């Protein structure tokens, strides 16, 4: 997966933020051909989602495991090697230098792409200060983006509000994956740094992660299709 060769339909990543595999499977069925790329996080992952990830891979879907790994280097490396053997496409780790280096070693020559999480999109400057950081969000994102480039990971996870600045740091080869995406007029929910789909692409994002506006819609397929149509206006 290179950023310049990603078709529009694969730039939308549907977040399967549901509690059971049965609900996830039903959603994938309802979304149909409007969804080609799916994200599995902790909630579903710890409820049978890893087996379901393999099911999606076998069905020809692309899969993003959003597990944000961070541990001692050996543990991260071995864990990433196990994920690489599953045939999924993307995996997140936290953007700490040792963690990123271990993840790159663990993925080896597989097709797995490692994404570094800079600052969670639910955090703002006040949250960073409370956690003991002296940087503001923009400064910490920039520093971690540079470290990610030096670690040779494949991409960055960050708010689209920081995408343009990140692109200037990491260059044209690395992916920028943006959660916190909300269609025009949608509620922000628990996200504090949100951007519309078209604006995110214009800012330099490559993949857009959308969960609630699709999976909680009365018609998830129509909701996904509407977002794809909004994304198309960014061209």
Secondary structure, DSSP 8 states (H G I E B T S, - for coil): --GGG--GGGTEEEE---S-HHHHHHHHHHHGGG--EEEE-HHHIIIIIHHHHHHHHHTT-EEEEEEEE-S-HHHHHHHHHHHHTTT-SEEEEE--HHHHHHHHHHHTTSS-EEEEE-S-TT--HHHHHHTT--S-HHHHHHHHHHHHHHHT-SEEE--GGGHHHHHHHH-SSSEEEE--B--TT---TT-SS-B-HHHHHHTT-SEEEE-HHHHTSSSHHHHHHHHHHHHHTT-
